């Protein structure tokens, strides 16, 4: 392996290891020694790539933001109705909570009292959800009297709850749970005509997503190499 390739791989392994430690112990309790050990490198190698634990945290959040952006873009580009796009994205995001430790750690840092970074990933997700609901309102997809802000608050509460509770019970980060949520919510959220055209279980976008992430061009290929089963190893 070329020296440059080794350096890139080491950096990726350090990011993934940092994500695992932040996710498990929180930012304050995470140690550089634990992170370097998890990556299988010396503390000196870690210091060569990252000047501080905060820089590692910022890099984890940057990778998580890329993953979040990729999810929303992939679902939006398929061009289903705005509510179907929202349904599809929540399905993907929920499963990624269980499979993608970098995304999970990045979002977790947003809610970590010891973290003072400025990525604000949850706010960016909320802005995207609010945007989809605004388009849905404009296109007449929402039920009478439903306001985008109210709907956004409900969806945010559920998605953030899945991320939090999924840390204790991984079964909650499943499409079955997300489908049940949407089946309960849609009668009050969507117009009758819209409900007839959308699927709480997700559209064909999800099948394409499942196939896509198994290829080297998938979203996981853009995230750090993993030494554990929670990330997908870079091809």
N, CA, C and O of each residue as an XYZ file, in Angstrom:
940
protein
N       0.843     -1.199      0.000
C       0.000      0.000      0.000
C       0.879      1.250      0.000
O       1.821      1.338      0.787
N       0.587      2.207     -0.863
C       1.372      3.427     -0.942
C       1.266      4.203      0.359
O       0.276      4.115      1.085
N       2.328      4.974      0.634
C       2.367      5.751      1.876
C       1.167      6.683      1.981
O       0.567      6.805      3.049
N       0.812      7.345      0.871
C      -0.319      8.274      0.888
C      -1.622      7.541      1.161
O      -2.469      8.034      1.906
N      -1.790      6.363      0.562
C      -3.001      5.570      0.794
C      -3.086      5.138      2.248
O      -4.166      5.133      2.839
N      -1.934      4.772      2.827
C      -1.909      4.367      4.237
C      -2.328      5.519      5.125
O      -3.070      5.327      6.088
N      -1.855      6.723      4.806
C      -2.199      7.899      5.605
C      -3.694      8.184      5.537
O      -4.314      8.507      6.551
N      -4.274      8.067      4.347
C      -5.713      8.298      4.190
C      -6.495      7.260      4.987
O      -7.463      7.598      5.669
N      -6.083      6.016      4.904
C      -6.784      4.952      5.617
C      -6.680      5.143      7.135
O      -7.652      4.954      7.866
N      -5.483      5.523      7.589
C      -5.305      5.760      9.025
C      -6.211      6.892      9.499
O      -6.828      6.791     10.560
N      -6.290      7.948      8.735
C      -7.156      9.074      9.104
C      -8.611      8.619      9.173
O      -9.333      8.988     10.100
N      -9.043      7.823      8.200
C     -10.420      7.347      8.199
C     -10.700      6.447      9.404
O     -11.761      6.535     10.022
N      -9.746      5.590      9.726
C      -9.917      4.709     10.874
C      -9.998      5.502     12.175
O     -10.745      5.140     13.084
N      -9.230      6.579     12.257
C      -9.272      7.429     13.450
C     -10.624      8.126     13.573
O     -11.154      8.252     14.677
N     -11.184      8.577     12.460
C     -12.498      9.224     12.500
C     -13.566      8.243     12.965
O     -14.409      8.579     13.797
N     -13.522      7.035     12.427
C     -14.516      6.046     12.807
C     -14.352      5.640     14.272
O     -15.337      5.491     14.995
N     -13.113      5.466     14.699
C     -12.867      5.125     16.098
C     -13.334      6.252     17.016
O     -13.936      5.996     18.059
N     -13.059      7.494     16.634
C     -13.524      8.635     17.440
C     -15.046      8.637     17.526
O     -15.610      8.890     18.590
N     -15.706      8.357     16.416
C     -17.168      8.317     16.420
C     -17.672      7.256     17.385
O     -18.625      7.491     18.127
N     -17.040      6.095     17.380
C     -17.460      5.020     18.277
C     -17.290      5.417     19.738
O     -18.160      5.155     20.568
N     -16.156      6.055     20.045
C     -15.892      6.441     21.433
C     -16.814      7.586     21.858
O     -17.353      7.554     22.965
N     -17.006      8.589     21.009
C     -17.932      9.678     21.330
C     -19.339      9.132     21.533
O     -20.043      9.538     22.458
N     -19.740      8.217     20.672
C     -21.081      7.650     20.744
C     -21.283      6.865     22.035
O     -22.358      6.905     22.632
N     -20.259      6.163     22.454
C     -20.362      5.286     23.629
C     -20.150      6.041     24.939
O     -20.824      5.756     25.929
N     -19.224      7.000     24.957
C     -18.825      7.601     26.231
C     -19.138      9.087     26.337
O     -19.047      9.654     27.426
N     -19.501      9.729     25.237
C     -19.690     11.175     25.255
C     -18.376     11.886     25.019
O     -17.304     11.299     25.166
N     -18.464     13.164     24.650
C     -17.252     13.898     24.273
C     -16.296     14.080     25.446
O     -15.091     13.882     25.292
N     -16.807     14.449     26.604
C     -15.925     14.754     27.730
C     -15.146     13.529     28.183
O     -13.954     13.624     28.477
N     -15.805     12.388     28.241
C     -15.159     11.175     28.752
C     -14.309     10.461     27.708
O     -13.535      9.564     28.044
N     -14.444     10.846     26.470
C     -13.652     10.215     25.412
C     -12.182     10.609     25.557
O     -11.868     11.778     25.778
N     -11.294      9.642     25.435
C      -9.868      9.934     25.536
C      -9.176      9.666     24.209
O      -9.584      8.794     23.442
N      -8.128     10.428     23.955
C      -7.363     10.223     22.731
C      -6.707      8.849     22.726
O      -6.509      8.253     21.667
N      -6.368      8.346     23.917
C      -5.769      7.016     24.010
C      -6.765      5.951     23.552
O      -6.400      5.034     22.817
N      -8.010      6.070     23.981
C      -9.039      5.112     23.572
C      -9.268      5.187     22.054
O      -9.442      4.167     21.387
N      -9.262      6.401     21.534
C      -9.509      6.583     20.100
C      -8.373      5.987     19.276
O      -8.620      5.294     18.289
N      -7.138      6.251     19.671
C      -6.004      5.701     18.928
C      -5.959      4.184     19.045
O      -5.631      3.497     18.078
N      -6.284      3.657     20.217
C      -6.310      2.202     20.398
C      -7.384      1.576     19.513
O      -7.154      0.540     18.889
N      -8.546      2.202     19.462
C      -9.633      1.686     18.635
C      -9.277      1.675     17.158
O      -9.762      0.830     16.405
N      -8.433      2.608     16.743
C      -8.017      2.672     15.342
C      -6.803      1.798     15.066
O      -6.398      1.626     13.917
N      -6.224      1.244     16.135
C      -5.057      0.395     15.953
C      -3.794      1.144     15.613
O      -2.914      0.618     14.931
N      -3.699      2.392     16.094
C      -2.505      3.199     15.821
C      -2.002      3.807     17.122
O      -2.677      3.734     18.149
N      -0.826      4.401     17.078
C      -0.264      5.049     18.258
C      -0.885      6.426     18.467
O      -1.475      7.000     17.551
N      -0.742      6.949     19.690
C      -1.207      8.312     19.965
C      -0.434      9.313     19.101
O      -0.973     10.344     18.698
N       0.821      9.002     18.825
C       1.616      9.874     17.965
C       1.032      9.965     16.564
O       1.017     11.034     15.952
N       0.548      8.825     16.060
C      -0.077      8.829     14.731
C      -1.350      9.655     14.753
O      -1.651     10.370     13.797
N      -2.095      9.557     15.839
C      -3.316     10.366     15.966
C      -2.955     11.849     15.942
O      -3.588     12.638     15.240
N      -1.936     12.221     16.711
C      -1.548     13.635     16.785
C      -1.022     14.151     15.449
O      -1.092     15.350     15.180
N      -0.498     13.259     14.610
C      -0.045     13.655     13.283
C      -1.224     14.100     12.416
O      -1.107     15.035     11.623
N      -2.371     13.412     12.578
C      -3.544     13.691     11.740
C      -4.475     14.730     12.359
O      -5.117     15.496     11.639
N      -4.550     14.761     13.688
C      -5.498     15.664     14.365
C      -4.801     16.346     15.534
O      -4.126     15.700     16.336
N      -4.975     17.649     15.616
C      -4.277     18.423     16.643
C      -4.948     18.354     18.003
O      -4.325     18.667     19.017
N      -6.215     17.947     18.037
C      -6.944     17.945     19.309
C      -8.184     17.062     19.213
O      -8.605     16.657     18.129
N      -8.750     16.780     20.372
C      -9.994     16.014     20.408
C     -11.130     16.811     19.774
O     -12.024     16.238     19.153
N     -11.093     18.115     19.929
C     -12.133     18.932     19.311
C     -12.072     18.847     17.794
O     -13.108     18.783     17.132
N     -10.865     18.847     17.241
C     -10.753     18.721     15.794
C     -11.320     17.388     15.319
O     -11.942     17.318     14.259
N     -11.110     16.337     16.095
C     -11.703     15.041     15.775
C     -13.229     15.128     15.796
O     -13.906     14.605     14.912
N     -13.752     15.797     16.818
C     -15.202     15.955     16.903
C     -15.753     16.727     15.721
O     -16.797     16.374     15.172
N     -15.058     17.774     15.332
C     -15.499     18.567     14.183
C     -15.471     17.735     12.898
O     -16.344     17.872     12.041
N     -14.468     16.879     12.776
C     -14.355     16.041     11.586
C     -15.448     14.978     11.560
O     -15.999     14.676     10.502
N     -15.760     14.412     12.723
C     -16.867     13.447     12.812
C     -18.165     14.125     12.402
O     -18.947     13.552     11.643
N     -18.404     15.328     12.888
C     -19.639     16.026     12.533
C     -19.671     16.388     11.043
O     -20.734     16.358     10.422
N     -18.527     16.725     10.477
C     -18.490     17.036      9.047
C     -18.850     15.799      8.226
O     -19.573     15.901      7.234
N     -18.350     14.634      8.634
C     -18.685     13.390      7.940
C     -20.158     13.059      8.119
O     -20.817     12.606      7.183
N     -20.674     13.286      9.326
C     -22.093     13.037      9.585
C     -22.969     13.967      8.760
O     -24.013     13.559      8.251
N     -22.541     15.223      8.628
C     -23.311     16.178      7.828
C     -23.332     15.765      6.360
O     -24.351     15.913      5.686
N     -22.210     15.248      5.867
C     -22.168     14.772      4.485
C     -23.141     13.613      4.298
O     -23.848     13.542      3.293
N     -23.171     12.721      5.260
C     -24.088     11.584      5.184
C     -25.542     12.054      5.208
O     -26.366     11.575      4.429
N     -25.848     12.986      6.098
C     -27.211     13.504      6.196
C     -27.617     14.200      4.898
O     -28.737     14.028      4.417
N     -26.714     14.975      4.346
C     -26.991     15.662      3.082
C     -27.201     14.662      1.947
O     -28.060     14.856      1.087
N     -26.416     13.604      1.957
C     -26.540     12.591      0.919
C     -27.911     11.916      0.995
O     -28.541     11.668     -0.033
N     -28.365     11.624      2.196
C     -29.671     10.982      2.382
C     -30.786     11.868      1.837
O     -31.623     11.406      1.060
N     -30.801     13.126      2.235
C     -31.874     14.013      1.807
C     -31.811     14.279      0.304
O     -32.843     14.369     -0.360
N     -30.603     14.403     -0.224
C     -30.469     14.641     -1.660
C     -30.931     13.438     -2.464
O     -31.646     13.587     -3.455
N     -30.526     12.249     -2.041
C     -30.906     11.033     -2.764
C     -32.416     10.858     -2.784
O     -32.987     10.470     -3.803
N     -33.057     11.141     -1.666
C     -34.516     10.987     -1.599
C     -35.224     12.086     -2.395
O     -36.259     11.829     -3.010
N     -34.687     13.290     -2.390
C     -35.304     14.405     -3.102
C     -35.162     14.249     -4.607
O     -36.093     14.549     -5.355
N     -33.997     13.781     -5.058
C     -33.751     13.677     -6.489
C     -34.642     12.642     -7.172
O     -34.831     12.685     -8.387
N     -35.188     11.713     -6.391
C     -36.094     10.719     -6.963
C     -37.420     11.351     -7.377
O     -38.172     10.776     -8.164
N     -37.697     12.534     -6.844
C     -38.846     13.353     -7.208
C     -40.217     12.702     -6.982
O     -41.099     12.835     -7.831
N     -40.414     12.010     -5.870
C     -41.791     11.663     -5.526
C     -42.473     12.901     -4.945
O     -41.887     13.984     -4.962
N     -43.684     12.768     -4.437
C     -44.343     13.906     -3.807
C     -43.558     14.303     -2.561
O     -42.822     13.479     -2.020
N     -43.695     15.547     -2.089
C     -42.911     15.981     -0.926
C     -43.148     15.132      0.316
O     -42.206     14.862      1.060
N     -44.384     14.704      0.556
C     -44.629     13.870      1.732
C     -44.015     12.486      1.560
O     -43.509     11.918      2.527
N     -44.049     11.933      0.352
C     -43.401     10.636      0.129
C     -41.891     10.768      0.282
O     -41.234      9.872      0.810
N     -41.348     11.883     -0.181
C     -39.917     12.140      0.008
C     -39.573     12.156      1.483
O     -38.567     11.578      1.896
N     -40.392     12.808      2.271
C     -40.182     12.890      3.711
C     -40.277     11.512      4.353
O     -39.459     11.165      5.205
N     -41.262     10.734      3.950
C     -41.409      9.369      4.473
C     -40.177      8.536      4.143
O     -39.618      7.863      5.010
N     -39.765      8.588      2.888
C     -38.597      7.806      2.462
C     -37.348      8.196      3.259
O     -36.589      7.333      3.701
N     -37.147      9.493      3.433
C     -35.949      9.968      4.137
C     -35.949      9.538      5.599
O     -34.896      9.205      6.143
N     -37.116      9.540      6.243
C     -37.153      9.110      7.649
C     -36.873      7.613      7.764
O     -36.255      7.170      8.732
N     -37.322      6.837      6.788
C     -36.995      5.405      6.789
C     -35.484      5.201      6.695
O     -34.905      4.429      7.459
N     -34.856      5.895      5.759
C     -33.414      5.751      5.580
C     -32.676      6.237      6.820
O     -31.763      5.566      7.303
N     -33.061      7.388      7.334
C     -32.374      7.959      8.488
C     -32.477      7.040      9.703
O     -31.491      6.844     10.413
N     -33.655      6.479      9.947
C     -33.832      5.600     11.102
C     -32.931      4.377     11.014
O     -32.314      3.988     12.006
N     -32.851      3.765      9.832
C     -31.988      2.592      9.704
C     -30.523      2.988      9.816
O     -29.711      2.219     10.331
N     -30.178      4.176      9.340
C     -28.801      4.637      9.475
C     -28.424      4.895     10.928
O     -27.255      4.767     11.293
N     -29.400      5.257     11.766
C     -29.117      5.409     13.193
C     -28.512      4.130     13.747
O     -27.605      4.174     14.579
N     -29.016      2.986     13.283
C     -28.527      1.716     13.796
C     -27.263      1.222     13.111
O     -26.521      0.426     13.688
N     -27.003      1.679     11.890
C     -25.913      1.118     11.093
C     -24.711      2.037     10.945
O     -23.606      1.572     10.667
N     -24.912      3.317     11.126
C     -23.891      4.303     10.776
C     -23.449      5.051     12.032
O     -24.071      6.037     12.428
N     -22.388      4.584     12.643
C     -21.954      5.163     13.911
C     -21.452      6.592     13.734
O     -21.543      7.391     14.666
N     -20.927      6.929     12.564
C     -20.444      8.288     12.339
C     -21.609      9.268     12.335
O     -21.533     10.331     12.952
N     -22.687      8.913     11.642
C     -23.874      9.757     11.640
C     -24.455      9.863     13.044
O     -24.810     10.950     13.499
N     -24.548      8.730     13.722
C     -25.121      8.724     15.066
C     -24.293      9.577     16.022
O     -24.843     10.341     16.815
N     -22.978      9.444     15.945
C     -22.108     10.218     16.831
C     -22.174     11.706     16.509
O     -22.176     12.543     17.412
N     -22.228     12.031     15.225
C     -22.309     13.437     14.846
C     -23.561     14.094     15.380
O     -23.513     15.211     15.895
N     -24.688     13.401     15.258
C     -25.939     13.922     15.796
C     -25.900     13.962     17.318
O     -26.424     14.889     17.936
N     -25.270     12.942     17.924
C     -25.176     12.901     19.383
C     -24.373     14.059     19.941
O     -24.696     14.574     21.012
N     -23.331     14.478     19.234
C     -22.533     15.607     19.710
C     -23.366     16.881     19.782
O     -23.130     17.735     20.637
N     -24.338     17.007     18.885
C     -25.220     18.183     18.923
C     -25.924     18.317     20.270
O     -26.195     19.426     20.729
N     -26.218     17.174     20.900
C     -26.955     17.183     22.168
C     -26.051     16.944     23.376
O     -26.538     16.720     24.484
N     -24.746     16.991     23.163
C     -23.781     16.738     24.233
C     -23.439     18.064     24.907
O     -22.942     18.988     24.263
N     -23.708     18.148     26.203
C     -23.486     19.400     26.941
C     -22.019     19.823     26.936
O     -21.710     21.006     27.081
N     -21.117     18.855     26.768
C     -19.686     19.169     26.791
C     -19.157     19.609     25.430
O     -18.001     20.017     25.309
N     -19.995     19.526     24.418
C     -19.553     19.857     23.056
C     -19.952     21.286     22.708
O     -21.096     21.685     22.924
N     -19.008     22.054     22.170
C     -19.307     23.438     21.802
C     -19.069     23.679     20.320
O     -18.800     24.807     19.908
N     -19.165     22.621     19.514
C     -19.041     22.774     18.072
C     -20.270     23.448     17.490
O     -21.266     23.635     18.188
N     -20.208     23.810     16.224
C     -21.298     24.581     15.639
C     -21.979     23.950     14.453
O     -22.580     24.659     13.646
N     -21.905     22.615     14.316
C     -22.483     21.983     13.129
C     -24.013     22.061     13.116
O     -24.616     22.266     12.063
N     -24.640     21.896     14.289
C     -26.098     21.983     14.432
C     -26.818     21.120     13.392
O     -27.658     21.599     12.629
N     -26.461     19.839     13.388
C     -27.013     18.927     12.392
C     -28.511     18.756     12.545
O     -29.223     18.648     11.546
N     -29.003     18.729     13.769
C     -30.450     18.565     13.960
C     -31.215     19.762     13.404
O     -32.311     19.607     12.867
N     -30.636     20.954     13.535
C     -31.298     22.130     12.985
C     -31.338     22.072     11.462
O     -32.307     22.510     10.841
N     -30.288     21.532     10.870
C     -30.263     21.399      9.412
C     -31.278     20.365      8.941
O     -31.931     20.553      7.915
N     -31.409     19.278      9.687
C     -32.437     18.290      9.363
C     -33.828     18.892      9.511
O     -34.700     18.670      8.671
N     -34.034     19.662     10.590
C     -35.332     20.302     10.807
C     -35.662     21.264      9.668
O     -36.806     21.328      9.217
N     -34.672     22.001      9.211
C     -34.897     22.936      8.112
C     -35.336     22.194      6.854
O     -36.214     22.659      6.128
N     -34.723     21.040      6.598
C     -35.099     20.256      5.421
C     -36.521     19.715      5.564
O     -37.308     19.774      4.619
N     -36.849     19.190      6.745
C     -38.207     18.677      6.989
C     -39.227     19.797      6.808
O     -40.260     19.615      6.164
N     -38.922     20.953      7.384
C     -39.826     22.101      7.261
C     -40.002     22.492      5.795
O     -41.101     22.859      5.379
N     -38.936     22.416      5.018
C     -39.020     22.746      3.605
C     -39.924     21.791      2.847
O     -40.716     22.220      2.008
N     -39.816     20.498      3.134
C     -40.677     19.507      2.478
C     -42.145     19.748      2.830
O     -43.025     19.628      1.977
N     -42.394     20.082      4.069
C     -43.777     20.324      4.501
C     -44.338     21.609      3.886
O     -45.528     21.690      3.583
N     -43.486     22.598      3.707
C     -43.928     23.846      3.066
C     -44.314     23.589      1.617
O     -45.310     24.123      1.130
N     -43.522     22.768      0.926
C     -43.859     22.409     -0.454
C     -45.168     21.616     -0.481
O     -46.019     21.824     -1.345
N     -45.309     20.708      0.479
C     -46.541     19.910      0.552
C     -47.761     20.808      0.766
O     -48.816     20.578      0.174
N     -47.616     21.816      1.602
C     -48.716     22.747      1.834
C     -49.045     23.499      0.548
O     -50.214     23.649      0.193
N     -48.023     23.965     -0.141
C     -48.217     24.718     -1.384
C     -48.928     23.865     -2.435
O     -49.757     24.371     -3.193
N     -48.603     22.577     -2.478
C     -49.189     21.689     -3.481
C     -50.531     21.102     -3.039
O     -51.126     20.295     -3.753
N     -51.001     21.511     -1.862
C     -52.299     21.047     -1.390
C     -52.289     19.627     -0.851
O     -53.324     18.961     -0.835
N     -51.118     19.155     -0.406
C     -51.003     17.789      0.088
C     -51.361     17.631      1.557
O     -51.615     16.518      2.016
N     -51.384     18.738      2.302
C     -51.665     18.645      3.733
C     -53.164     18.692      3.988
O     -53.929     19.300      3.240
N     -53.556     18.026      5.074
C     -54.966     18.060      5.467
C     -55.345     19.475      5.882
O     -54.487     20.271      6.260
N     -56.625     19.777      5.809
C     -57.113     21.114      6.166
C     -56.716     21.458      7.602
O     -56.885     20.653      8.518
N     -56.191     22.656      7.775
C     -55.844     23.136      9.103
C     -54.471     22.733      9.599
O     -54.048     23.191     10.661
N     -53.765     21.892      8.865
C     -52.430     21.457      9.286
C     -51.404     22.521      8.909
O     -51.338     22.945      7.755
N     -50.614     22.945      9.874
C     -49.563     23.936      9.637
C     -48.209     23.246      9.555
O     -47.932     22.346     10.348
N     -47.358     23.650      8.610
C     -46.038     23.029      8.482
C     -45.229     23.038      9.782
O     -44.557     22.055     10.092
N     -45.284     24.130     10.541
C     -44.509     24.197     11.781
C     -44.963     23.144     12.782
O     -44.137     22.515     13.442
N     -46.285     22.948     12.898
C     -46.805     21.949     13.836
C     -46.410     20.539     13.398
O     -45.984     19.719     14.212
N     -46.557     20.274     12.110
C     -46.194     18.957     11.591
C     -44.702     18.701     11.747
O     -44.285     17.590     12.074
N     -43.905     19.732     11.511
C     -42.459     19.608     11.634
C     -42.064     19.261     13.070
O     -41.199     18.414     13.293
N     -42.700     19.919     14.040
C     -42.388     19.655     15.448
C     -42.696     18.207     15.814
O     -41.939     17.578     16.553
N     -43.800     17.681     15.303
C     -44.175     16.298     15.592
C     -43.174     15.318     14.993
O     -42.731     14.383     15.661
N     -42.825     15.538     13.735
C     -41.891     14.642     13.057
C     -40.511     14.712     13.707
O     -39.847     13.688     13.869
N     -40.079     15.918     14.079
C     -38.792     16.059     14.747
C     -38.766     15.308     16.064
O     -37.777     14.651     16.388
N     -39.843     15.400     16.823
C     -39.904     14.725     18.115
C     -39.758     13.213     17.946
O     -39.050     12.559     18.712
N     -40.432     12.669     16.942
C     -40.375     11.230     16.714
C     -38.990     10.805     16.248
O     -38.426      9.849     16.779
N     -38.440     11.502     15.268
C     -37.140     11.109     14.720
C     -36.033     11.239     15.762
O     -35.187     10.353     15.881
N     -36.034     12.337     16.519
C     -35.035     12.498     17.567
C     -35.230     11.464     18.665
O     -34.262     11.004     19.271
N     -36.481     11.098     18.921
C     -36.753     10.060     19.904
C     -36.222      8.709     19.465
O     -35.675      7.960     20.274
N     -36.383      8.394     18.180
C     -35.855      7.138     17.657
C     -34.334      7.098     17.784
O     -33.760      6.069     18.141
N     -33.691      8.224     17.490
C     -32.227      8.274     17.593
C     -31.783      8.053     19.027
O     -30.819      7.329     19.278
N     -32.477      8.671     19.966
C     -32.108      8.551     21.371
C     -32.429      7.171     21.930
O     -31.563      6.529     22.524
N     -33.658      6.709     21.749
C     -34.066      5.418     22.283
C     -33.379      4.262     21.568
O     -33.165      3.199     22.150
N     -33.035      4.480     20.294
C     -32.356      3.432     19.540
C     -30.994      3.084     20.093
O     -30.466      2.008     19.813
N     -30.418      3.979     20.874
C     -29.137      3.679     21.514
C     -29.306      2.586     22.573
O     -28.370      1.843     22.865
N     -30.502      2.499     23.139
C     -30.791      1.477     24.155
C     -31.434      0.237     23.551
O     -31.236     -0.872     24.049
N     -32.192      0.415     22.499
C     -32.902     -0.695     21.863
C     -32.822     -0.520     20.356
O     -33.593      0.239     19.769
N     -31.887     -1.226     19.734
C     -31.645     -1.063     18.298
C     -32.854     -1.428     17.457
O     -32.965     -0.984     16.314
N     -33.777     -2.241     18.009
C     -34.962     -2.650     17.254
C     -35.849     -1.464     16.911
O     -36.653     -1.540     15.982
N     -35.714     -0.373     17.646
C     -36.523      0.816     17.378
C     -36.075      1.520     16.093
O     -36.849      2.256     15.483
N     -34.838      1.293     15.691
C     -34.327      1.916     14.465
C     -34.623      0.992     13.284
O     -33.709      0.503     12.621
N     -35.885      0.765     13.037
C     -36.276     -0.155     11.972
C     -37.358      0.475     11.112
O     -38.061      1.387     11.548
N     -37.485     -0.012      9.904
C     -38.515      0.494      9.009
C     -39.911      0.115      9.495
O     -40.878      0.826      9.221
N     -40.018     -0.979     10.202
C     -41.321     -1.362     10.730
C     -41.836     -0.311     11.712
O     -43.010      0.058     11.669
N     -40.972      0.165     12.586
C     -41.365      1.195     13.550
C     -41.720      2.491     12.828
O     -42.715      3.136     13.158
N     -40.903      2.874     11.840
C     -41.170      4.099     11.090
C     -42.492      3.983     10.329
O     -43.263      4.941     10.273
N     -42.750      2.830      9.754
C     -44.014      2.620      9.030
C     -45.206      2.786      9.957
O     -46.197      3.413      9.585
N     -45.122      2.239     11.145
C     -46.227      2.368     12.117
C     -46.467      3.823     12.478
O     -47.608      4.267     12.607
N     -45.367      4.563     12.639
C     -45.520      5.993     12.947
C     -46.276      6.702     11.840
O     -47.230      7.434     12.106
N     -45.856      6.491     10.594
C     -46.498      7.193      9.490
C     -47.951      6.752      9.298
O     -48.793      7.568      8.923
N     -48.254      5.496      9.546
C     -49.633      5.044      9.416
C     -50.538      5.732     10.445
O     -51.713      5.984     10.179
N     -49.987      6.027     11.599
C     -50.765      6.746     12.617
C     -50.891      8.225     12.294
O     -51.925      8.838     12.560
N     -49.838      8.799     11.718
C     -49.788     10.247     11.513
C     -50.494     10.696     10.237
O     -51.142     11.743     10.218
N     -50.370      9.912      9.181
C     -50.850     10.357      7.870
C     -52.336     10.731      7.825
O     -52.680     11.699      7.147
N     -53.239     10.010      8.516
C     -54.649     10.412      8.445
C     -54.901     11.848      8.903
O     -55.818     12.504      8.410
N     -54.096     12.334      9.839
C     -54.266     13.705     10.302
C     -53.384     14.698      9.590
O     -53.613     15.905      9.677
N     -52.375     14.213      8.886
C     -51.399     15.092      8.241
C     -51.714     15.361      6.777
O     -51.643     16.504      6.326
N     -52.059     14.328      6.042
C     -52.192     14.440      4.582
C     -53.651     14.499      4.153
O     -54.537     13.947      4.806
N     -53.873     15.183      3.041
C     -55.216     15.214      2.469
C     -55.606     13.807      2.017
O     -54.746     12.955      1.790
N     -56.898     13.579      1.891
C     -57.371     12.246      1.505
C     -56.813     11.829      0.150
O     -56.417     10.678     -0.033
N     -56.782     12.757     -0.796
C     -56.266     12.448     -2.126
C     -54.781     12.087     -2.074
O     -54.328     11.177     -2.768
N     -54.031     12.811     -1.242
C     -52.602     12.537     -1.124
C     -52.355     11.190     -0.470
O     -51.460     10.452     -0.883
N     -53.143     10.862      0.553
C     -52.962      9.578      1.241
C     -53.122      8.403      0.289
O     -52.491      7.362      0.471
N     -53.951      8.564     -0.710
C     -54.174      7.474     -1.663
C     -52.971      7.264     -2.579
O     -52.864      6.234     -3.245
N     -52.073      8.236     -2.610
C     -50.953      8.176     -3.549
C     -49.606      7.898     -2.885
O     -48.608      7.701     -3.578
N     -49.564      7.881     -1.561
C     -48.286      7.683     -0.884
C     -48.314      6.419     -0.035
O     -49.379      5.906      0.311
N     -47.140      5.934      0.288
C     -47.006      4.657      0.989
C     -46.196      4.855      2.264
O     -45.043      5.284      2.212
N     -46.801      4.542      3.408
C     -46.115      4.692      4.688
C     -44.909      3.767      4.804
O     -44.008      4.020      5.604
N     -44.886      2.715      4.026
C     -43.753      1.781      4.053
C     -42.591      2.270      3.195
O     -41.529      1.648      3.180
N     -42.782      3.366      2.489
C     -41.740      3.895      1.630
C     -41.981      3.533      0.180
O     -42.702      2.584     -0.127
N     -41.373      4.296     -0.700
C     -41.541      4.085     -2.137
C     -40.412      3.213     -2.683
O     -39.612      2.661     -1.928
N     -40.366      3.101     -3.999
C     -39.298      2.340     -4.648
C     -37.928      2.952     -4.403
O     -36.902      2.325     -4.664
N     -37.919      4.188     -3.898
C     -36.645      4.837     -3.547
C     -35.863      3.986     -2.544
O     -34.637      3.911     -2.620
N     -36.559      3.352     -1.616
C     -35.885      2.568     -0.589
C     -35.200      1.347     -1.180
O     -34.100      0.988     -0.759
N     -35.841      0.705     -2.154
C     -35.208     -0.449     -2.805
C     -33.948     -0.014     -3.541
O     -32.927     -0.701     -3.511
N     -34.035      1.132     -4.199
C     -32.859      1.637     -4.904
C     -31.757      2.028     -3.917
O     -30.571      1.829     -4.183
N     -32.160      2.582     -2.787
C     -31.187      2.945     -1.746
C     -30.475      1.697     -1.246
O     -29.248      1.684     -1.141
N     -31.235      0.643     -0.935
C     -30.630     -0.586     -0.430
C     -29.599     -1.133     -1.415
O     -28.535     -1.606     -1.017
N     -29.923     -1.064     -2.682
C     -28.997     -1.547     -3.699
C     -27.789     -0.626     -3.806
O     -26.659     -1.081     -3.982
N     -28.045      0.671     -3.699
C     -26.991      1.663     -3.870
C     -25.938      1.567     -2.777
O     -24.746      1.657     -3.068
N     -26.347      1.386     -1.536
C     -25.376      1.372     -0.441
C     -24.536      0.106     -0.448
O     -23.548      0.013      0.281
N     -24.917     -0.866     -1.260
C     -24.094     -2.064     -1.368
C     -22.987     -1.900     -2.411
O     -22.137     -2.778     -2.564
N     -23.000     -0.779     -3.122
C     -21.984     -0.531     -4.137
C     -20.959      0.452     -3.612
O     -21.178      1.106     -2.593
N     -19.852      0.554     -4.303
C     -18.787      1.451     -3.849
C     -19.167      2.915     -3.995
O     -18.482      3.783     -3.454
N     -20.250      3.207     -4.719
C     -20.667      4.597     -4.884
C     -21.684      5.019     -3.837
O     -22.137      6.163     -3.844
N     -22.049      4.110     -2.936
C     -23.087      4.408     -1.962
C     -22.633      5.371     -0.894
O     -21.448      5.684     -0.784
N     -23.581      5.840     -0.109
C     -23.271      6.839      0.915
C     -22.236      6.321      1.901
O     -21.378      7.085      2.343
N     -22.297      5.032      2.259
C     -21.358      4.537      3.240
C     -19.928      4.552      2.705
O     -18.972      4.650      3.474
N     -19.788      4.456      1.379
C     -18.459      4.537      0.803
C     -17.832      5.907      0.975
O     -16.623      6.063      0.804
N     -18.642      6.902      1.313
C     -18.126      8.254      1.504
C     -17.767      8.514      2.961
O     -17.265      9.585      3.300
N     -18.027      7.531      3.821
C     -17.761      7.692      5.232
C     -16.493      6.938      5.622
O     -15.965      6.157      4.830
N     -16.002      7.167      6.838
C     -14.738      6.564      7.236
C     -14.758      5.038      7.203
O     -15.788      4.398      7.414
N     -13.595      4.491      6.932
C     -13.429      3.043      7.006
C     -13.675      2.589      8.429
O     -13.294      3.282      9.372
N     -14.295      1.452      8.600
C     -14.590      0.939      9.925
C     -13.758     -0.284     10.249
O     -13.451     -1.092      9.373
N     -13.405     -0.410     11.490
C     -12.785     -1.627     11.977
C     -13.816     -2.474     12.706
O     -13.500     -3.543     13.228
N     -15.058     -1.983     12.736
C     -16.119     -2.696     13.441
C     -17.288     -2.888     12.491
O     -17.221     -2.498     11.325
N     -18.347     -3.481     12.986
C     -19.483     -3.770     12.128
C     -20.452     -2.623     11.996
O     -21.454     -2.752     11.294
N     -20.190     -1.496     12.649
C     -21.167     -0.415     12.616
C     -20.992      0.510     11.434
O     -21.891      1.293     11.127
N     -19.854      0.441     10.761
C     -19.675      1.157      9.513
C     -19.396      0.133      8.425
O     -19.062     -1.015      8.721
N     -19.527      0.529      7.204
C     -19.210     -0.359      6.104
C     -17.810     -0.042      5.624
O     -17.488      1.123      5.391
N     -16.979     -1.043      5.472
C     -15.596     -0.816      5.089
C     -15.510     -0.228      3.694
O     -16.225     -0.640      2.781
N     -14.638      0.726      3.549
C     -14.453      1.379      2.257
C     -13.929      0.362      1.252
O     -13.073     -0.464      1.570
N     -14.459      0.439      0.031
C     -14.041     -0.486     -1.002
C     -12.872      0.099     -1.790
O     -12.371     -0.539     -2.716
